Amino acid sequence: MTDDQLKAVFKALADARRLAIVHMLERGGEVCACSLLDGLDISQPTLSHHMKVLCDSGLVRCRKDSRWCYYSVDAEVARKISASFALLADATAAGADTGAEGGARTCAREGSCDCGN
């Protein structure tokens, strides 16, 4: 996943309503927009806006059937995000194993930080 793609997903998830929508989708698989509306205290146009942001980020897919829209989390994108976090966790664990003794790390804000490094 590119940095721009990750940024779009994180930006989409930064909104509490969109995060709630994704939680609804992960529990329900493919969900009709009308079911999403029943679970949220928002108008249909507001839901449409949130769904556009989520779909544009690539995290959510839309399937139209006649006049109904059915939404689901894109499993491939979710796997890529999970893999990105796994790499981050591995890198963090490796850094903790190799360079944490005796204050060997330095702070990026040298002199203006009270973190002790």
N, C-alpha and C positions, 0 to 999 in steps of 0.2 A: 504494500500500500504506500502511496506517495505521501509526503508530508501535507500536501494540499488536500488530499482525500481525508487524511486523519483530522486535519484542522476543520474541515467541513462537518465531519461526524461529531467532533467534540463541540463545535459551535452549535450544532443542532440540539445536542443533548444538554447544553448549558441552560436551556429554558425548562423550568419545572413542569410545565404542561406537556412539553414534548417528551420529557423523561417519563412522565406518567403514561403517556400514550405508548411508548416503547415497552413499558412494563405490562401494559394491557395486552400488547401484541405478543410478547414472549410467553404469556400465560395462555393465550387463546389461539395461537397459530394464526390462521387467516381470519381476519375480523372485518365485518362490514362497517362502513362509516357510521351507519345508524346506531350500531351497538357501541361504538366509541362515544358517540354523542350522549347515549344513555348513561355512560359512566363518568362523564365530565360535566362541569357546570360552565359550558361555553356554547356560543352560537355556532350554527353550521358554517358561516363564512370564516369564523375564527378557526374552527377545526380544519377547514380547507387550507387556510394559510399554514397552519402547523404541519399538515400532511405534505404540503408542497415542499417545505423546508426539509422535512425528513426524507422525502423521496429524492430531492435534489442532492442531498448528502450521500445518497447511495445506500444508506442503512435500511431503508424501508422500500418495499416494492408495492406497486398498485396493480391490481388486476380488475379490469372493467368487465362487467357482465350486464349487458343491456344498460340500464341507467344507474346501476349500483356499482360502487367501488369497494373492493375488498383489499385490505392491506395486510402485509406480513413483513417480518424482519427478514432481510436478505441474509441467509445463513452463511454464505461465502464471505460477505463483508464482516459479519460478526466474528467468524473464525480468524480473519486477518487482524481485526482489532485485538482479539484475544492473544494471537501470536505476538503482536507488537508489545503487549503488556508482559508476556512471558519473557521476551527478549530483555525488556527493561528490568524485570525482576532478576533474571540471570546476571545481567551486567551489574546490578546493584549488589547482589550477593557476592560476585567475584571481586568487586571493589572493596567490600567489607572484609573479605578474606585476605587481601593483599596489601592494603595500605592504611589501616586505621590505627596502627599502634603509635602511641606517643605524640598525637597531634600532627601527624605527617601531612594531613590534608590542609589545604589553605582555602580561605574564603575568597570568593570573587570580589567581595567588597572590602578588601584589606583596609584596615584602619577605620572603617566606618561601620563595623559590625560588632555586636557584642556576643557572637556565638562562641568565642574562645579559640577559633582557628586562625 
